[in-house]
Amino acid sequence: MASSETDFEVSSPAELITTYRRLADDLERVGRDGPESIAPEVSISDWMIAKRAVPILLGTVLGHPTVRDGRPAATTEIVYWDEHWQLARTLTRWYRLGRPLIGGGNQ
């Protein structure tokens, strides 16, 4: 589902559940059975580690467990976004969306 107010695509809750459940299952298997239990069907050659930009939230937080109320913060990657319900889910937690920054990136 993509919000008309954003310039990035986010998955539906059902797609996220499937994706993250599969990831968790894979990590549990390699942790339990070791790397020899993994038989990838895809290989990659001439590879290198790179970084890419991902959508995050920047703003002033309230109720965060490690950032003082009223302080600016940057979140982890946004994995779910619902502007109608004023919700965002990052890799680490849910956020209630307050007022957007006037002239911010989503406007």
C-alpha positions as CSV (number, residue, x, y, z in Angstrom):
1,M,0.0,0.0,0.0
2,A,1.4,3.4,-0.9
3,S,0.3,6.6,0.7
4,S,-0.4,9.4,-1.7
5,E,1.5,11.6,0.8
6,T,4.7,9.6,0.5
7,D,7.2,8.9,-2.2
8,F,8.0,5.3,-1.1
9,E,6.2,2.0,-1.2
10,V,5.2,0.1,1.9
11,S,3.8,-3.4,2.0
12,S,0.5,-4.5,3.4
13,P,0.4,-6.0,6.9
14,A,-0.1,-9.5,5.3
15,E,3.0,-9.1,3.1
16,L,5.1,-7.9,6.0
17,I,4.0,-10.9,8.2
18,T,4.9,-13.3,5.5
19,T,8.3,-11.7,4.8
20,Y,9.4,-11.2,8.4
21,R,8.1,-14.7,9.5
22,R,10.2,-16.2,6.7
23,L,13.2,-14.2,7.7
24,A,12.8,-15.2,11.4
25,D,12.4,-18.8,10.4
26,D,15.5,-18.7,8.3
27,L,17.6,-17.1,11.1
28,E,16.3,-19.6,13.7
29,R,17.2,-22.5,11.4
30,V,20.8,-21.3,10.8
31,G,21.1,-20.5,14.5
32,R,19.9,-24.0,15.5
33,D,21.3,-26.2,12.7
34,G,24.3,-24.1,11.5
35,P,25.3,-22.6,8.2
36,E,25.5,-26.0,6.6
37,S,21.7,-26.2,6.8
38,I,21.3,-23.4,4.3
39,A,21.4,-24.2,0.6
40,P,20.8,-21.0,-1.3
41,E,19.4,-21.3,-4.8
42,V,20.8,-17.9,-5.8
43,S,24.4,-16.9,-5.9
44,I,26.1,-13.5,-6.4
45,S,29.6,-12.9,-7.8
46,D,31.8,-9.8,-8.0
47,W,29.9,-8.5,-5.0
48,M,30.7,-5.8,-2.5
49,I,29.0,-4.3,0.5
50,A,27.1,-1.0,-0.2
51,K,24.8,1.3,1.6
52,R,21.5,2.6,0.4
53,A,19.1,5.2,1.6
54,V,15.9,3.9,3.2
55,P,12.9,5.9,4.4
56,I,13.0,6.9,8.1
57,L,11.2,9.4,10.3
58,L,12.9,12.5,11.6
59,G,11.1,14.4,14.4
60,T,10.6,15.2,18.0
61,V,9.7,12.2,20.1
62,L,7.6,11.7,23.2
63,G,7.6,8.5,25.2
64,H,10.6,6.9,23.6
65,P,12.4,4.5,25.9
66,T,15.9,5.9,25.3
67,V,15.4,9.5,23.9
68,R,14.2,12.2,26.3
69,D,10.8,13.7,25.6
70,G,11.0,16.7,23.3
71,R,14.4,15.7,21.8
72,P,14.9,15.3,18.1
73,A,15.4,11.7,16.8
74,A,15.9,9.6,13.7
75,T,14.1,6.3,13.5
76,T,15.1,3.0,12.0
77,E,13.7,2.1,8.6
78,I,10.0,2.5,8.1
79,V,8.4,-0.8,7.3
80,Y,4.7,0.1,7.6
81,W,3.0,3.4,7.1
82,D,-0.7,4.4,7.5
83,E,-1.2,8.1,7.4
84,H,-5.0,7.7,7.8
85,W,-4.6,6.0,11.2
86,Q,-1.5,8.1,12.0
87,L,0.7,5.1,12.5
88,A,4.1,4.1,11.4
89,R,6.1,0.9,12.2
90,T,9.8,1.0,12.0
91,L,12.1,-2.0,12.4
92,T,12.2,-1.4,16.2
93,R,8.8,0.1,17.2
94,W,5.4,1.7,16.5
95,Y,5.1,5.4,16.3
96,R,1.9,7.5,16.5
97,L,2.2,10.3,13.9
98,G,1.7,13.7,15.3
99,R,1.6,16.9,13.1
100,P,4.0,16.8,10.2
101,L,6.7,19.4,9.8
102,I,5.4,22.2,7.6
103,G,7.2,21.9,4.3
104,G,8.7,18.6,5.3
105,G,9.7,15.8,2.8
106,N,6.2,14.2,2.7
107,Q,4.4,17.4,1.6
